[in-house]
């Protein structure tokens, strides 16, 4: 058994096709297939059912894949740890960050310039991804850290609290019913509520806040799941609707649009923004630098908790 064989196994698992996996690994399909076959013979198991298209792992194959992923993750960690140690354990090297779309446009510009200025040896690779994709890429060691809304099902990761972001209601400029100083969730007419697409965790939080079920929207004349907060606000304007947006998204609004914001009554609903990384991630100094940079940048803009 060797590292290359495990890499080939994970490539087939990802692509579910031997030719595509071979192309991704820059080898011929025959070479990849032979290497996996040798591993199967060594272990005495069949990892993939080759009779099916797309190729699927067997029940035992799933166990092999799980362990292969853990072994390769440990191998990459060893490589990164050695490089980091030889570099003098400073704030340097490459940091791969995933950030959710409802944060990226409103948070990145607040802390990135200062972080890069303070640590010229640090190189950052950014990807705008959904929460589930961030978690999956952390498991596969394609990311080092994710910036997102913390949730209850993230126990496998090391978690870092950054800040609590209040939620606010955005209404049409023509709105006449929601002119109270403070709103309750019950004040929101769910028939006029616009939501993000399902892969956005903010959507689920808003649905829970408003006790909204999918069947509530059945029979509506127009349904549309927006891909961005900006699109949500535009649809609210066009339809005299309502939406719920996070606090950072309100910062760049023009004065006219800020008049269309409504606050919730206490206890104000919030989403907890934080970072997640695997527990074995060694660059703790880098994580701490990132954490400090974000907290310092955000505290200048948000209402104190």
HELIX and SHEET records of a PDB file:
HELIX    1   1 UNK A    3  UNK A   15  1                                  13    
HELIX    2   2 UNK A   18  UNK A   25  1                                   8    
HELIX    3   3 UNK A   29  UNK A   43  1                                  15    
HELIX    4   4 UNK A   59  UNK A   86  1                                  28    
HELIX    5   5 UNK A  101  UNK A  118  1                                  18    
HELIX    6   6 UNK A  131  UNK A  139  1                                   9    
HELIX    7   7 UNK A  185  UNK A  187  5                                   3    
HELIX    8   8 UNK A  190  UNK A  192  5                                   3    
HELIX    9   9 UNK A  201  UNK A  209  1                                   9    
HELIX   10  10 UNK A  214  UNK A  217  5                                   4    
HELIX   11  11 UNK A  229  UNK A  239  1                                  11    
HELIX   12  12 UNK A  247  UNK A  250  5                                   4    
HELIX   13  13 UNK A  255  UNK A  258  1                                   4    
HELIX   14  14 UNK A  284  UNK A  298  1                                  15    
SHEET    1   A 2 UNK A  48  UNK A  49  0                                        
SHEET    2   A 2 UNK A  56  UNK A  57 -1                                        
SHEET    1   B 6 UNK A 122  UNK A 128  0                                        
SHEET    2   B 6 UNK A  93  UNK A  99  1                                        
SHEET    3   B 6 UNK A 145  UNK A 149  1                                        
SHEET    4   B 6 UNK A 270  UNK A 278 -1                                        
SHEET    5   B 6 UNK A 157  UNK A 171 -1                                        
SHEET    6   B 6 UNK A 242  UNK A 246 -1                                        
SHEET    1   C 7 UNK A 122  UNK A 128  0                                        
SHEET    2   C 7 UNK A  93  UNK A  99  1                                        
SHEET    3   C 7 UNK A 145  UNK A 149  1                                        
SHEET    4   C 7 UNK A 270  UNK A 278 -1                                        
SHEET    5   C 7 UNK A 157  UNK A 171 -1                                        
SHEET    6   C 7 UNK A 261  UNK A 264 -1                                        
SHEET    7   C 7 UNK A 182  UNK A 183  1                                        
SHEET    1   D 2 UNK A 195  UNK A 196  0                                        
SHEET    2   D 2 UNK A 225  UNK A 226  1                                        
END                                                                             
